[in-house]
Amino acid sequence: MIEAVGIVELTSVGIGMAVQDAMLKAADVRILLARTICSGKYIIAITGKVADVNTAVDDGLAAAPEGVIDHGVIARIHPQVFKALGSAVELHVALPGSAAPEVPKALGVVETYSGVSVLQAADAAAKAGQVTIFRLHLAMALGGKGYLLMSGSVMDVRTAVEAAAELVRAKGLLVSALTIPGPSRELFAEYI
């Protein structure tokens, strides 16, 4: 299990590289992700022990007096987050006209203005309800926004969506958060 993940999102590739360097020099952490994202932004995700990740994020932020869009540390990140981020979640829904498993009782959607906040939202959702996070889209081809999709019972999806939305809303980065009870099979066609 990953003990902690620290994430910093920046407005500049150059500043991002300086922050990444500062983070790696600050503590015993390793890079999970460091790359450009839309629209010309840079995101860094590190892992390590909670104290080391906190130190690295703090030192990274100190190296970027300007250009920080969002940042955070997630302790004991839920395993579903990385599965969904890596598109490794199988959702068993058949397309119209084929015999197959039932359509999930509800679809939850949370959309954010930053890559950091969508990762935090996914973790909060996974920890709040018995849901399957099957899609986690991080900033590419969305103008830098992120979104997550989850399925489960209506009650669990509502609980998970609200937990995710509350966290992102507090940061002022929520675009939308909704639960769709009884979604049609066609809504899932792109994701199965």
N, CA, C and O of each residue as an XYZ file, in Angstrom:
768
protein
N       0.841     -1.186      0.000
C       0.000      0.000      0.000
C       0.883      1.245      0.000
O       1.892      1.310      0.702
N       0.487      2.215     -0.789
C       1.197      3.483     -0.826
C       0.818      4.269      0.426
O      -0.364      4.469      0.707
N       1.821      4.711      1.171
C       1.550      5.417      2.421
C       0.993      6.809      2.169
O       0.013      7.212      2.795
N       1.623      7.553      1.242
C       1.147      8.910      0.956
C       1.521      9.296     -0.465
O       2.514      8.829     -1.023
N       0.686     10.171     -1.035
C       0.942     10.743     -2.352
C       0.857     12.256     -2.197
O      -0.082     12.781     -1.598
N       1.848     12.945     -2.743
C       1.837     14.404     -2.774
C       1.740     14.848     -4.222
O       2.397     14.284     -5.097
N       0.918     15.858     -4.474
C       0.689     16.309     -5.836
C       0.779     17.831     -5.874
O       0.248     18.526     -5.007
N       1.465     18.331     -6.903
C       1.553     19.774     -7.124
C       1.278     20.020     -8.596
O       1.846     19.353     -9.462
N       0.399     20.986     -8.881
C       0.046     21.358    -10.245
C       0.423     22.828    -10.457
O       0.111     23.692     -9.637
N       1.098     23.083    -11.571
C       1.666     24.414    -11.811
C       1.283     24.956    -13.181
O       0.912     24.204    -14.083
N       1.378     26.270    -13.320
C       1.021     26.936    -14.571
C       2.124     26.896    -15.610
O       1.890     27.245    -16.767
N       3.333     26.475    -15.222
C       4.499     26.573    -16.092
C       5.324     25.294    -16.072
O       5.526     24.686    -15.021
N       5.796     24.899    -17.246
C       6.665     23.727    -17.338
C       7.990     24.003    -16.618
O       8.465     23.161    -15.856
N       8.579     25.160    -16.852
C       9.856     25.499    -16.213
C       9.756     25.534    -14.702
O      10.598     24.971    -14.003
N       8.721     26.198    -14.197
C       8.522     26.234    -12.748
C       8.269     24.822    -12.232
O       8.729     24.461    -11.148
N       7.539     24.026    -13.004
C       7.270     22.640    -12.622
C       8.548     21.842    -12.452
O       8.682     21.070    -11.502
N       9.479     22.024    -13.360
C      10.752     21.303    -13.246
C      11.543     21.750    -12.027
O      12.170     20.928    -11.358
N      11.520     23.048    -11.731
C      12.209     23.555    -10.536
C      11.565     22.995     -9.264
O      12.263     22.628     -8.320
N      10.246     22.933     -9.248
C       9.528     22.385     -8.095
C       9.834     20.893     -7.945
O      10.081     20.416     -6.837
N       9.817     20.166     -9.049
C      10.135     18.733     -9.018
C      11.524     18.503     -8.445
O      11.712     17.616     -7.612
N      12.492     19.286     -8.877
C      13.861     19.167     -8.366
C      13.901     19.424     -6.856
O      14.536     18.679     -6.109
N      13.222     20.479     -6.418
C      13.200     20.805     -4.984
C      12.544     19.691     -4.175
O      13.003     19.365     -3.080
N      11.483     19.113     -4.702
C      10.791     18.042     -3.989
C      11.681     16.814     -3.828
O      11.728     16.207     -2.758
N      12.379     16.458     -4.891
C      13.238     15.271     -4.847
C      14.449     15.463     -3.936
O      14.948     14.498     -3.357
N      14.917     16.684     -3.807
C      16.058     16.971     -2.934
C      15.651     17.107     -1.464
O      16.499     17.015     -0.577
N      14.370     17.323     -1.205
C      13.908     17.636      0.148
C      13.767     16.423      1.059
O      13.974     16.524      2.268
N      13.414     15.280      0.483
C      13.101     14.125      1.333
C      13.211     12.838      0.527
O      13.432     12.855     -0.684
N      13.052     11.728      1.227
C      13.122     10.415      0.597
C      11.771     10.097     -0.054
O      10.924      9.428      0.538
N      11.589     10.587     -1.274
C      10.365     10.367     -2.038
C      10.745      9.906     -3.439
O      11.889     10.055     -3.869
N       9.769      9.344     -4.141
C      10.005      8.987     -5.539
C       8.862      9.514     -6.392
O       7.746      9.716     -5.913
N       9.162      9.729     -7.650
C       8.188     10.271     -8.594
C       7.222      9.184     -9.060
O       7.643      8.100     -9.465
N       5.948      9.478     -9.001
C       4.921      8.633     -9.614
C       4.574      9.159    -10.997
O       4.325      8.395    -11.930
N       4.562     10.476    -11.108
C       4.159     11.137    -12.342
C       4.756     12.537    -12.347
O       4.684     13.256    -11.350
N       5.339     12.915    -13.461
C       5.829     14.283    -13.637
C       5.784     14.554    -15.137
O       6.564     13.995    -15.908
N       4.845     15.433    -15.540
C       4.685     15.665    -16.974
C       3.854     16.910    -17.242
O       3.235     17.489    -16.349
N       3.868     17.289    -18.498
C       3.002     18.382    -18.919
C       1.579     17.856    -19.040
O       1.352     16.686    -19.352
N       0.639     18.735    -18.790
C      -0.779     18.448    -18.988
C      -1.382     19.663    -19.690
O      -0.742     20.710    -19.793
N      -2.610     19.519    -20.170
C      -3.285     20.656    -20.818
C      -3.501     21.735    -19.780
O      -3.610     21.377    -18.608
N      -3.567     22.874    -20.054
C      -3.150     23.670    -21.204
C      -1.809     24.293    -20.869
O      -1.753     25.404    -20.342
N      -0.738     23.594    -21.166
C       0.599     24.073    -20.865
C       0.954     24.027    -19.396
O       1.872     24.723    -18.962
N       0.242     23.214    -18.613
C       0.505     23.096    -17.185
C       1.462     21.930    -16.939
O       1.765     21.162    -17.852
N       1.930     21.805    -15.704
C       2.845     20.740    -15.312
C       2.338     20.154    -14.003
O       1.954     20.895    -13.098
N       2.335     18.823    -13.896
C       1.874     18.168    -12.676
C       2.943     17.200    -12.180
O       3.608     16.526    -12.968
N       3.091     17.147    -10.872
C       4.069     16.273    -10.226
C       3.340     15.488     -9.138
O       2.633     16.070     -8.315
N       3.511     14.175     -9.137
C       2.978     13.329     -8.070
C       4.127     12.498     -7.524
O       4.856     11.855     -8.279
N       4.281     12.518     -6.213
C       5.357     11.784     -5.539
C       4.751     10.838     -4.511
O       3.586     10.973     -4.135
N       5.550      9.887     -4.067
C       5.100      8.985     -3.006
C       6.242      8.745     -2.025
O       7.417      8.926     -2.343
N       5.856      8.335     -0.830
C       6.799      8.043      0.237
C       6.059      8.020      1.560
O       4.831      7.938      1.595
N       6.802      8.091      2.631
C       6.192      8.165      3.962
C       5.519      9.530      4.115
O       5.955     10.511      3.512
N       4.463      9.591      4.919
C       3.671     10.809      5.059
C       4.552     12.021      5.390
O       4.425     13.067      4.753
N       5.430     11.890      6.366
C       6.276     13.017      6.766
C       7.189     13.454      5.617
O       7.367     14.651      5.389
N       7.764     12.494      4.897
C       8.634     12.829      3.764
C       7.856     13.511      2.644
O       8.337     14.475      2.048
N       6.665     13.014      2.361
C       5.851     13.617      1.303
C       5.454     15.043      1.690
O       5.509     15.949      0.859
N       5.058     15.242      2.940
C       4.722     16.600      3.395
C       5.908     17.542      3.259
O       5.757     18.671      2.793
N       7.089     17.082      3.665
C       8.295     17.898      3.556
C       8.601     18.234      2.094
O       8.916     19.378      1.767
N       8.508     17.245      1.232
C       8.804     17.465     -0.182
C       7.820     18.436     -0.814
O       8.223     19.315     -1.577
N       6.538     18.291     -0.509
C       5.538     19.216     -1.063
C       5.792     20.628     -0.543
O       5.747     21.588     -1.314
N       6.056     20.764      0.747
C       6.334     22.092      1.316
C       7.547     22.740      0.647
O       7.505     23.920      0.299
N       8.614     21.983      0.469
C       9.813     22.531     -0.169
C       9.561     22.842     -1.639
O      10.080     23.826     -2.166
N       8.771     22.012     -2.296
C       8.413     22.291     -3.684
C       7.630     23.575     -3.805
O       7.891     24.378     -4.700
N       6.673     23.784     -2.917
C       5.877     25.012     -2.937
C       6.741     26.241     -2.647
O       6.520     27.309     -3.218
N       7.719     26.087     -1.763
C       8.625     27.191     -1.462
C       9.476     27.569     -2.678
O       9.900     28.717     -2.810
N       9.722     26.605     -3.559
C      10.510     26.861     -4.769
C       9.679     27.520     -5.870
O      10.216     27.899     -6.910
N       8.385     27.654     -5.646
C       7.484     28.231     -6.651
C       6.645     29.341     -6.028
O       5.468     29.130     -5.733
N       7.227     30.511     -5.826
C       6.442     31.580     -5.225
C       5.260     32.003     -6.105
O       4.302     32.607     -5.622
N       5.337     31.683     -7.387
C       4.234     31.953     -8.313
C       3.985     30.687     -9.126
O       4.866     29.838     -9.258
N       2.808     30.575     -9.655
C       2.532     29.505    -10.596
C       1.870     28.269    -10.034
O       1.633     27.323    -10.787
N       1.556     28.224     -8.746
C       0.900     27.043     -8.179
C      -0.605     27.142     -8.429
O      -1.247     28.125     -8.059
N      -1.144     26.119     -9.056
C      -2.591     26.048     -9.289
C      -3.271     25.328     -8.139
O      -4.284     25.788     -7.614
N      -2.705     24.196     -7.756
C      -3.311     23.366     -6.711
C      -2.244     22.424     -6.176
O      -1.260     22.131     -6.856
N      -2.445     21.958     -4.961
C      -1.520     20.986     -4.367
C      -2.238     20.233     -3.253
O      -3.277     20.671     -2.759
N      -1.672     19.102     -2.869
C      -2.252     18.351     -1.773
C      -1.452     17.113     -1.448
O      -0.600     16.679     -2.223
N      -1.740     16.555     -0.294
C      -1.147     15.298      0.153
C      -2.304     14.382      0.519
O      -3.205     14.768      1.263
N      -2.271     13.166     -0.009
C      -3.297     12.169      0.288
C      -2.619     11.020      1.029
O      -1.759     10.336      0.474
N      -3.011     10.814      2.279
C      -2.479      9.687      3.059
C      -3.304      8.444      2.756
O      -4.529      8.509      2.655
N      -2.625      7.314      2.611
C      -3.284      6.030      2.360
C      -4.308      6.127      1.226
O      -5.485      5.817      1.411
N      -3.850      6.554      0.069
C      -4.728      6.712     -1.088
C      -5.424      5.385     -1.408
O      -4.809      4.321     -1.355
N      -6.691      5.466     -1.736
C      -7.478      4.262     -2.016
C      -6.955      3.585     -3.286
O      -6.686      4.268     -4.275
N      -6.808      2.264     -3.276
C      -6.268      1.542     -4.443
C      -7.070      1.748     -5.731
O      -6.508      1.655     -6.823
N      -8.368      2.024     -5.621
C      -9.175      2.252     -6.819
C      -8.697      3.449     -7.632
O      -8.883      3.484     -8.849
N      -8.086      4.424     -6.977
C      -7.665      5.645     -7.674
C      -6.659      5.312     -8.764
O      -6.802      5.769     -9.898
N      -5.650      4.526     -8.438
C      -4.634      4.201     -9.437
C      -5.158      3.256    -10.509
O      -4.759      3.350    -11.670
N      -6.050      2.347    -10.127
C      -6.654      1.466    -11.128
C      -7.437      2.286    -12.150
O      -7.304      2.071    -13.355
N      -8.243      3.212    -11.676
C      -9.050      4.036    -12.580
C      -8.171      4.967    -13.408
O      -8.441      5.189    -14.589
N      -7.137      5.505    -12.806
C      -6.223      6.393    -13.526
C      -5.505      5.646    -14.641
O      -5.229      6.211    -15.700
N      -5.208      4.390    -14.400
C      -4.534      3.577    -15.401
C      -5.489      2.844    -16.330
O      -5.066      1.980    -17.097
N      -6.777      3.182    -16.269
C      -7.815      2.542    -17.086
C      -7.813      1.025    -16.913
O      -8.039      0.292    -17.875
N      -7.562      0.558    -15.707
C      -7.482     -0.873    -15.431
C      -8.742     -1.414    -14.756
O      -8.729     -2.519    -14.214
N      -9.830     -0.639    -14.786
C     -11.073     -1.073    -14.158
C     -12.012     -1.575    -15.237
O     -12.297     -0.872    -16.206
N     -12.488     -2.794    -15.061
C     -13.447     -3.357    -16.004
C     -14.851     -3.138    -15.469
O     -15.171     -3.529    -14.346
N     -15.675     -2.514    -16.277
C     -17.073     -2.320    -15.920
C     -17.880     -3.250    -16.806
O     -17.822     -3.145    -18.031
N     -18.622     -4.148    -16.209
C     -19.350     -5.170    -16.966
C     -20.777     -4.714    -17.236
O     -21.702     -5.034    -16.490
N     -20.933     -3.961    -18.317
C     -22.236     -3.499    -18.774
C     -22.311     -3.832    -20.258
O     -21.413     -3.487    -21.026
N     -23.374     -4.494    -20.650
C     -23.508     -4.843    -22.068
C     -24.172     -3.706    -22.819
O     -24.977     -2.960    -22.263
N     -23.824     -3.586    -24.085
C     -24.449     -2.586    -24.936
C     -25.876     -3.017    -25.262
O     -26.211     -4.194    -25.127
N     -26.727     -2.071    -25.693
C     -28.106     -2.413    -26.023
C     -28.166     -3.557    -27.029
O     -27.370     -3.625    -27.965
N     -29.137     -4.463    -26.812
C     -29.332     -5.561    -27.735
C     -28.538     -6.814    -27.411
O     -28.734     -7.838    -28.066
N     -27.661     -6.774    -26.439
C     -26.890     -7.962    -26.087
C     -27.265     -8.411    -24.683
O     -27.646     -7.608    -23.831
N     -27.149     -9.703    -24.469
C     -27.442    -10.238    -23.139
C     -26.219    -10.028    -22.270
O     -25.106    -10.385    -22.656
N     -26.423     -9.454    -21.109
C     -25.277     -9.174    -20.258
C     -25.702     -8.733    -18.884
O     -26.889     -8.694    -18.562
N     -24.718     -8.402    -18.077
C     -25.015     -7.935    -16.725
C     -25.886     -6.677    -16.742
O     -25.980     -5.972    -17.746
N     -26.506     -6.430    -15.618
C     -27.349     -5.250    -15.483
C     -26.529     -3.973    -15.571
O     -25.323     -3.964    -15.323
N     -27.208     -2.910    -15.926
C     -26.603     -1.588    -15.898
C     -26.499     -1.190    -14.425
O     -27.420     -1.469    -13.657
N     -25.410     -0.550    -14.014
C     -25.323     -0.095    -12.623
C     -26.536      0.759    -12.243
O     -27.126      1.434    -13.086
N     -26.888      0.715    -10.980
C     -28.064      1.441    -10.489
C     -27.900      2.955    -10.596
O     -28.882      3.683    -10.740
N     -26.645      3.426    -10.523
C     -26.408      4.872    -10.605
C     -25.034      5.153    -11.184
O     -24.105      4.354    -11.064
N     -24.936      6.306    -11.813
C     -23.666      6.813    -12.337
C     -23.360      8.112    -11.610
O     -24.210      8.999    -11.533
N     -22.159      8.226    -11.082
C     -21.731      9.458    -10.436
C     -20.665     10.133    -11.273
O     -19.778      9.472    -11.813
N     -20.753     11.454    -11.380
C     -19.801     12.241    -12.158
C     -19.333     13.412    -11.300
O     -20.147     14.143    -10.736
N     -18.015     13.584    -11.204
C     -17.448     14.739    -10.525
C     -16.423     15.344    -11.479
O     -15.519     14.655    -11.950
N     -16.571     16.636    -11.760
C     -15.681     17.346    -12.680
C     -15.033     18.511    -11.933
O     -15.704     19.245    -11.208
N     -13.722     18.672    -12.119
C     -12.973     19.683    -11.372
C     -12.131     20.552    -12.306
O     -11.915     20.221    -13.471
N     -11.668     21.662    -11.763
C     -10.808     22.563    -12.528
C      -9.328     22.206    -12.455
O      -8.514     22.876    -13.091
N      -8.951     21.171    -11.700
C      -7.529     20.829    -11.608
C      -7.330     19.322    -11.535
O      -8.216     18.579    -11.115
N      -6.145     18.891    -11.954
C      -5.784     17.483    -11.859
C      -5.619     17.033    -10.422
O      -6.000     15.917    -10.069
N      -5.056     17.889     -9.600
C      -4.868     17.552     -8.179
C      -6.218     17.301     -7.522
O      -6.397     16.300     -6.828
N      -7.166     18.207     -7.739
C      -8.456     18.076     -7.049
C      -9.245     16.862     -7.519
O     -10.003     16.297     -6.730
N      -9.098     16.437     -8.774
C      -9.833     15.251     -9.209
C      -9.242     13.987     -8.571
O      -9.981     13.049     -8.270
N      -7.928     13.952     -8.364
C      -7.329     12.820     -7.653
C      -7.810     12.775     -6.203
O      -8.135     11.710     -5.679
N      -7.851     13.941     -5.565
C      -8.342     14.005     -4.193
C      -9.821     13.624     -4.126
O     -10.251     12.945     -3.193
N     -10.588     14.060     -5.111
C     -12.011     13.730     -5.161
C     -12.219     12.231     -5.320
O     -13.086     11.651     -4.666
N     -11.433     11.602     -6.182
C     -11.550     10.155     -6.394
C     -11.251      9.392     -5.103
O     -11.950      8.437     -4.763
N     -10.222      9.816     -4.395
C      -9.875      9.173     -3.128
C     -11.008      9.339     -2.117
O     -11.390      8.379     -1.448
N     -11.541     10.547     -2.005
C     -12.642     10.797     -1.062
C     -13.871      9.972     -1.426
O     -14.529      9.421     -0.543
N     -14.186      9.882     -2.709
C     -15.350      9.111     -3.151
C     -15.178      7.635     -2.836
O     -16.094      6.995     -2.318
N     -14.015      7.097     -3.144
C     -13.761      5.667     -2.912
C     -13.820      5.314     -1.431
O     -14.251      4.220     -1.066
N     -13.393      6.229     -0.590
C     -13.415      5.978      0.861
C     -14.797      6.201      1.480
O     -15.071      5.694      2.568
N     -15.673      6.956      0.800
C     -16.970      7.328      1.375
C     -18.089      6.322      1.107
O     -18.992      6.168      1.929
N     -18.034      5.643     -0.030
C     -19.142      4.758     -0.373
C     -18.665      3.508     -1.081
O     -17.530      3.439     -1.553
N     -19.539      2.525     -1.150
C     -19.234      1.268     -1.854
C     -19.469      1.503     -3.345
O     -20.488      1.081     -3.891
N     -18.535      2.169     -3.991
C     -18.647      2.491     -5.410
C     -17.464      1.903     -6.171
O     -16.435      1.551     -5.594
N     -17.644      1.810     -7.469
C     -16.545      1.438     -8.354
C     -16.176      2.672     -9.151
O     -16.976      3.174     -9.941
N     -14.969      3.156     -8.943
C     -14.484      4.262     -9.757
C     -13.891      3.626    -11.003
O     -12.872      2.938    -10.938
N     -14.542      3.863    -12.141
C     -14.097      3.186    -13.353
C     -13.449      4.109    -14.367
O     -12.918      3.641    -15.375
N     -13.480      5.394    -14.124
C     -12.806      6.322    -15.035
C     -12.296      7.505    -14.225
O     -13.033      8.099    -13.438
N     -11.035      7.837    -14.426
C     -10.418      8.992    -13.796
C      -9.593      9.665    -14.873
O      -8.540      9.167    -15.270
N     -10.079     10.798    -15.339
C      -9.438     11.498    -16.455
C      -8.731     12.735    -15.912
O      -9.339     13.586    -15.263
N      -7.453     12.812    -16.188
C      -6.605     13.833    -15.597
C      -6.123     14.841    -16.638
O      -5.076     14.641    -17.254
N      -6.860     15.896    -16.834
C      -6.419     17.122    -17.489
C      -6.103     17.081    -18.977
O      -6.026     18.149    -19.584
N      -5.919     15.956    -19.592
C      -5.571     15.940    -21.009
C      -6.828     16.045    -21.868
O      -7.823     15.360    -21.631
N      -6.755     16.925    -22.877
C      -7.847     17.160    -23.831
C      -9.107     17.689    -23.149
O     -10.213     17.523    -23.664
N      -8.938     18.319    -22.004
C     -10.070     18.910    -21.275
C      -9.764     20.330    -20.825
O     -10.435     20.858    -19.938
N      -8.769     20.946    -21.421
C      -8.408     22.290    -20.994
C      -7.867     22.330    -19.586
O      -7.971     23.353    -18.907
N      -7.290     21.228    -19.136
C      -6.700     21.181    -17.804
C      -7.640     20.713    -16.714
O      -7.222     20.577    -15.564
N      -8.902     20.460    -17.041
C      -9.850     19.978    -16.033
C      -9.682     18.467    -15.847
O      -8.971     17.813    -16.609
N     -10.334     17.938    -14.845
C     -10.348     16.509    -14.616
C     -11.759     16.060    -14.291
O     -12.592     16.859    -13.863
N     -12.026     14.768    -14.498
C     -13.319     14.238    -14.082
C     -13.175     12.781    -13.685
O     -12.235     12.097    -14.091
N     -14.123     12.320    -12.884
C     -14.161     10.922    -12.503
C     -15.577     10.410    -12.654
O     -16.552     11.140    -12.475
N     -15.663      9.121    -12.992
C     -16.947      8.436    -13.125
C     -16.960      7.255    -12.167
O     -15.962      6.550    -12.016
N     -18.102      7.051    -11.525
C     -18.237      5.942    -10.583
C     -19.610      5.318    -10.727
O     -20.544      5.956    -11.214
N     -19.730      4.070    -10.303
C     -21.017      3.382    -10.352
C     -21.251      2.662     -9.035
O     -20.330      2.433     -8.250
N     -22.514      2.314     -8.818
C     -22.906      1.606     -7.612
C     -24.372      1.826     -7.345
O     -25.118      2.224     -8.240
N     -24.792      1.570     -6.126
C     -26.186      1.825     -5.761
C     -26.409      3.337     -5.730
O     -25.462      4.111     -5.593
N     -27.653      3.740     -5.856
C     -27.963      5.174     -5.847
C     -27.469      5.813     -4.544
O     -26.856      6.881     -4.570
N     -27.729      5.174     -3.429
C     -27.330      5.737     -2.134
C     -25.800      5.845     -2.020
O     -25.280      6.878     -1.599
N     -25.089      4.782     -2.394
C     -23.629      4.819     -2.305
C     -23.025      5.852     -3.256
O     -22.084      6.560     -2.899
N     -23.566      5.929     -4.447
C     -23.042      6.911     -5.401
C     -23.307      8.333     -4.898
O     -22.428      9.191     -4.981
N     -24.496      8.584     -4.384
C     -24.796      9.926     -3.849
C     -23.840     10.279     -2.709
O     -23.331     11.398     -2.640
N     -23.604      9.324     -1.824
C     -22.689      9.549     -0.698
C     -21.284      9.850     -1.201
O     -20.639     10.784     -0.724
N     -20.811      9.064     -2.161
C     -19.461      9.245     -2.690
C     -19.329     10.546     -3.460
O     -18.331     11.252     -3.313
N     -20.312     10.871     -4.272
C     -20.282     12.129     -5.034
C     -20.260     13.314     -4.084
O     -19.494     14.256     -4.289
N     -21.085     13.283     -3.051
C     -21.119     14.411     -2.115
C     -19.797     14.554     -1.359
O     -19.332     15.673     -1.142
N     -19.188     13.438     -0.956
C     -17.892     13.511     -0.270
C     -16.833     14.130     -1.188
O     -16.048     14.978     -0.762
N     -16.821     13.705     -2.431
C     -15.863     14.246     -3.397
C     -16.137     15.722     -3.662
O     -15.216     16.538     -3.681
N     -17.398     16.054     -3.865
C     -17.772     17.443     -4.168
C     -17.452     18.383     -3.014
O     -16.981     19.499     -3.227
N     -17.708     17.932     -1.801
C     -17.443     18.764     -0.619
C     -15.964     19.142     -0.545
O     -15.626     20.297     -0.284
N     -15.098     18.177     -0.772
C     -13.660     18.427     -0.729
C     -13.243     19.439     -1.805
O     -12.503     20.381     -1.522
N     -13.721     19.239     -3.032
C     -13.322     20.103     -4.148
C     -13.989     21.477     -4.046
O     -13.375     22.493     -4.371
N     -15.232     21.507     -3.599
C     -15.952     22.771     -3.429
C     -15.222     23.671     -2.436
O     -15.156     24.885     -2.631
N     -14.680     23.090     -1.382
C     -13.948     23.871     -0.370
C     -12.720     24.552     -0.960
O     -12.276     25.584     -0.458
N     -12.171     23.972     -2.032
C     -11.016     24.567     -2.697
C     -11.423     25.566     -3.786
O     -10.570     26.243     -4.361
N     -12.725     25.656     -4.067
C     -13.209     26.539     -5.122
C     -12.923     26.000     -6.516
O     -12.835     26.776     -7.467
N     -12.774     24.676     -6.657
C     -12.388     24.091     -7.941
C     -13.412     23.106     -8.503
O     -13.086     22.312     -9.385
N     -14.650     23.152     -7.999
C     -15.680     22.232     -8.470
C     -16.368     22.786     -9.716
O     -16.833     23.925     -9.725
N     -16.426     21.967    -10.764
C     -17.171     22.318    -11.974
C     -18.578     21.739    -11.869
O     -19.562     22.461    -12.027
N     -18.673     20.435    -11.602
C     -19.984     19.801    -11.443
C     -19.836     18.521    -10.636
O     -18.770     17.908    -10.591
N     -20.937     18.135    -10.001
C     -20.992     16.885     -9.248
C     -22.432     16.423     -9.272
O     -23.320     17.123     -8.785
N     -22.673     15.234     -9.843
C     -24.046     14.778     -9.929
C     -24.144     13.273     -9.921
O     -23.197     12.552    -10.236
N     -25.337     12.823     -9.546
C     -25.674     11.412     -9.549
C     -26.803     11.209    -10.548
O     -27.804     11.927    -10.525
N     -26.633     10.223    -11.425
C     -27.662      9.893    -12.403
C     -28.237      8.529    -12.027
O     -27.607      7.504    -12.287
N     -29.423      8.501    -11.419
C     -30.045      7.225    -11.087
C     -30.531      6.528    -12.362
O     -31.004      7.194    -13.283
N     -30.422      5.214    -12.426
C     -30.921      4.433    -13.552
C     -30.359      4.871    -14.898
O     -31.132      5.111    -15.826
N     -29.038      4.984    -15.038
C     -28.473      5.453    -16.300
C     -28.740      4.472    -17.446
O     -28.876      3.268    -17.227
N     -28.810      4.997    -18.651
C     -29.003      4.135    -19.819
C     -27.702      3.412    -20.147
O     -26.621      3.895    -19.811
N     -27.800      2.268    -20.797
C     -26.613      1.512    -21.207
C     -25.709      2.346    -22.108
O     -24.484      2.248    -22.034
N     -26.317      3.162    -22.955
C     -25.541      3.948    -23.926
C     -24.551      4.894    -23.250
O     -23.510      5.208    -23.828
N     -24.854      5.345    -22.058
C     -23.912      6.214    -21.341
C     -22.585      5.519    -21.072
O     -21.549      6.175    -20.957
N     -22.611      4.204    -20.972
C     -21.408      3.450    -20.648
C     -20.645      2.960    -21.889
O     -19.550      2.414    -21.759
N     -21.205      3.146    -23.074
C     -20.623      2.582    -24.304
C     -19.161      2.982    -24.509
O     -18.368      2.172    -24.989
N     -18.798      4.194    -24.162
C     -17.422      4.663    -24.373
C     -16.441      4.057    -23.378
O     -15.235      4.076    -23.622
N     -16.921      3.529    -22.279
C     -16.037      3.131    -21.192
C     -15.923      1.624    -20.978
O     -15.236      1.192    -20.053
N     -16.583      0.809    -21.813
C     -16.488     -0.637    -21.616
C     -15.866     -1.288    -22.827
O     -15.700     -2.508    -22.855
